[in-house]
Each structure stands twice: as C-alpha cells, then as structure tokens.
Amino acid sequence: MPDALTLLKTRKSVNSNFLGPPGPTDVELAEMLSIAVHVPDHGKLAPWRFIVLSGDARGEAGEMIAALFKAKNPEAPAAKVEEERTRLLAAPLIVIVVSTAAPHVKIPEWEQVLSAGNVALSLVFAAHALGYAAQWRTGFMGYDGDARRALGVADSERIVAVIHIGTPTVPVVERPRPDASKLVTRWTPPRRP
C-alpha cells in the first residue's frame, strides 16, 4: 500500500468503460466502506448510506434505468438508450452514495450533503489504496426521480455519486491538473483610515 502522500498524489479516475475484473472482494468492500465513513460529520448524524450493485444486479438495474430513460426520452437515439442499459456493466462493482440530509435544528442540510460528498471521495481513495481504480459518476439515474426510486432512493434523499470500482484494463495516465497557486487568495484585513 502506498504512503498517504503518494496515495493522494497518484489517485486518478479511470473511465468506467475501462474498469474490469477483478473487483473488490466482500472483505475489501467492507474495508473501503469503513474507511469512507471517516469524514467530517458535524453532529455525528451519518447523513449518508450506500447502495451496492454487483454481479447480475448491475444488469438488472441497467435494464430498469434504460426502460425509464426510453419512456421519458422517446426520441433518444438507440445508442443513448443502450448506453444507459450498459452503464453499470463494465466495472465489477458499483457503490451508490446516497445523501440522507434532512432538516436539523443545528446542522445545516448543506453541511450534511458535503459530508456525503466527502464519503464518496474517501471511497474513491480507499479503492485506490487497495489497488483498484474508480470513477465517480451520476447521470440520468442520479437526477431522475423515477430512476432514483427504482434504485431504492427515497424522495427525501439524493444520489451524490455512483462510484464504479474495478481493475483498469488500459494504462492509467495523468491528466493536466490546475495550478493550485493560481487558485489562492490571501485575505487581509481592510485598511483603516
């Protein structure tokens, strides 16, 4: 396993179409999820949960999502419907991170949603630490109410991420990253007259 700084510097997304077997074992998945929940969580609300798709469930979910997509987009090209049908099939494991954020007397919902986003990113890093690659996606199933309900997501919940996890089938290459120094503003107090 790489040291922490190397891990953070070397994580790269791999397109889910290039994530094949082997995927994580059940023991590795349990470890990834255990790591993923080590995030800032104001109020200790755990305002997130996971939906795991593996094996035949990926294809069954894809069929359901494609049927919904076609019904809502009757003019969509067949290739786009097929893309929705097969979206969950390439990577051997899919983990959907669901935000369960809700009104709270002290903790703003926005902070709860951000905590779920942190869970998703931690899951991606955990996959990388265990020697796998991942891609964070959303798409139609993340934004369509009927698709979310079909996946078991309540109307009060949101899909934050659809994480595809597997073994890269192509070389993993670095992409250009922003220069962090150009994104920094240092605040100084206003001058007094």
C-alpha positions in Angstrom: 0.0 0.0 0.0 1.4 3.5 -0.9 2.2 6.0 1.8 -0.5 8.7 2.3 1.1 11.4 0.3 1.8 9.1 -2.6 -1.7 7.8 -2.4 -3.2 11.3 -2.6 -0.9 12.4 -5.4 -1.4 9.3 -7.6 -5.2 8.8 -7.5 -6.7 9.1 -11.0 -10.2 8.5 -12.3 -10.4 5.7 -14.9 -13.4 5.8 -17.2 -15.8 3.1 -16.1 -15.7 1.5 -19.6 -12.1 0.6 -18.8 -12.7 -0.9 -15.3 -12.9 -4.7 -15.5 -12.4 -7.6 -13.2 -11.2 -8.4 -10.7 -13.2 -6.2 -8.5 -13.0 -5.9 -4.7 -13.9 -8.9 -2.6 -16.6 -8.6 0.1 -13.9 -8.2 2.7 -12.2 -5.4 0.7 -15.5 -3.7 0.1 -16.3 -3.7 3.8 -12.8 -2.2 4.4 -13.4 0.5 1.8 -16.8 1.4 3.3 -15.3 1.5 6.8 -12.7 3.9 5.5 -15.2 6.0 3.6 -17.2 6.9 6.7 -14.1 8.5 8.4 -15.2 12.0 7.2 -16.2 15.3 8.8 -19.7 14.8 10.1 -21.0 17.7 12.1 -23.4 16.4 14.8 -22.4 12.8 14.2 -25.6 12.4 12.0 -24.1 9.9 9.5 -26.2 11.6 6.8 -25.4 9.1 4.1 -25.8 5.5 3.1 -24.7 3.1 0.4 -26.4 1.0 -2.3 -24.1 -1.7 -3.6 -24.6 -3.3 -7.1 -22.5 -6.3 -8.2 -23.0 -9.4 -10.3 -26.3 -9.7 -12.1 -27.8 -6.8 -10.1 -25.8 -4.4 -12.3 -27.5 -5.7 -15.5 -31.0 -5.8 -13.9 -30.6 -2.2 -12.7 -29.4 -1.2 -16.1 -32.4 -2.7 -17.9 -34.7 -0.8 -15.5 -32.9 2.5 -15.9 -32.8 2.1 -19.7 -36.6 1.5 -19.8 -37.2 4.6 -17.7 -34.8 6.6 -19.9 -36.5 5.5 -23.1 -40.0 6.2 -21.7 -39.0 9.7 -20.8 -37.0 10.3 -23.9 -38.8 8.5 -26.7 -36.9 10.4 -29.4 -33.5 9.4 -27.9 -31.2 7.5 -30.3 -31.0 3.8 -29.7 -27.3 4.2 -28.9 -28.1 6.5 -26.0 -30.7 4.1 -24.6 -28.0 1.3 -24.9 -25.6 3.5 -23.1 -28.0 3.7 -20.2 -28.6 0.0 -20.3 -24.9 -0.9 -20.1 -23.7 2.0 -17.9 -23.4 -0.3 -14.8 -21.9 -3.3 -16.5 -18.3 -2.5 -17.2 -17.0 -2.2 -13.6 -17.5 -5.2 -11.5 -18.7 -3.1 -8.5 -20.9 -0.1 -8.2 -21.4 1.8 -5.0 -24.1 4.5 -4.9 -23.5 7.1 -2.2 -26.8 8.5 -1.1 -27.2 11.7 0.9 -29.9 11.3 3.6 -29.5 15.0 4.6 -32.6 16.4 6.4 -33.6 19.5 8.3 -31.9 19.7 11.6 -32.2 22.2 14.5 -28.4 22.7 14.5 -26.7 21.2 11.4 -27.5 22.8 8.0 -28.5 20.4 5.3 -25.7 21.8 3.1 -23.1 20.6 5.6 -24.8 17.1 5.6 -24.6 16.9 1.8 -21.0 18.0 1.9 -20.3 15.2 4.3 -21.8 12.7 1.9 -19.6 14.1 -0.8 -16.6 13.5 1.4 -17.7 9.9 1.9 -17.8 9.5 -1.9 -14.3 10.9 -2.2 -13.0 8.8 0.7 -14.4 5.7 -1.0 -12.6 6.6 -4.2 -9.3 7.0 -2.3 -9.9 3.7 -0.4 -10.4 1.9 -3.7 -7.1 3.3 -4.9 -5.3 2.4 -1.7 -6.4 -1.2 -2.1 -5.1 -1.3 -5.7 -8.3 -0.6 -7.6 -9.4 2.3 -9.7 -12.7 4.2 -9.6 -14.8 6.7 -11.4 -17.3 9.0 -9.7 -20.4 9.5 -12.0 -24.0 10.5 -11.7 -26.0 10.9 -14.9 -29.7 10.2 -15.6 -30.1 7.8 -12.6 -28.8 10.5 -10.3 -31.2 13.2 -11.3 -34.4 11.5 -12.4 -36.9 10.9 -9.5 -38.3 7.7 -11.0 -34.8 6.2 -11.6 -33.8 7.1 -8.0 -36.9 5.5 -6.6 -36.3 2.3 -8.8 -32.9 2.1 -7.1 -34.4 2.4 -3.6 -33.7 6.1 -3.1 -36.4 7.9 -1.2 -37.7 11.2 -2.5 -36.1 13.0 0.5 -32.7 11.6 -0.4 -30.2 12.4 -3.2 -27.7 10.4 -5.1 -24.4 12.1 -4.5 -22.2 9.7 -6.5 -22.3 6.5 -8.5 -18.8 5.1 -7.9 -17.6 2.5 -10.4 -14.8 0.3 -9.0 -12.6 -2.3 -10.7 -9.2 -3.0 -12.2 -8.0 -0.8 -15.1 -7.9 -2.5 -18.4 -5.9 0.3 -20.0 -2.8 2.2 -18.8 -3.7 4.9 -16.3 -2.3 8.2 -17.4 -2.1 11.6 -15.6 -4.2 14.4 -16.9 -3.4 18.1 -16.6 -4.3 19.5 -13.2 -4.9 23.1 -12.2 -2.1 25.1 -10.7 -3.2 25.4 -7.1 -1.1 28.5 -6.5 -3.3 30.3 -9.1 -6.5 29.5 -7.1 -5.4 31.1 -3.8 -6.5 34.4 -2.5 -5.0 35.6 0.8 -7.3 37.6 2.8 -6.0 40.7 4.6 -7.9 43.0 6.9 -9.2 46.2 5.3 -7.1 49.3 5.9 -8.3 51.6 8.5 -8.4 55.3 7.6 
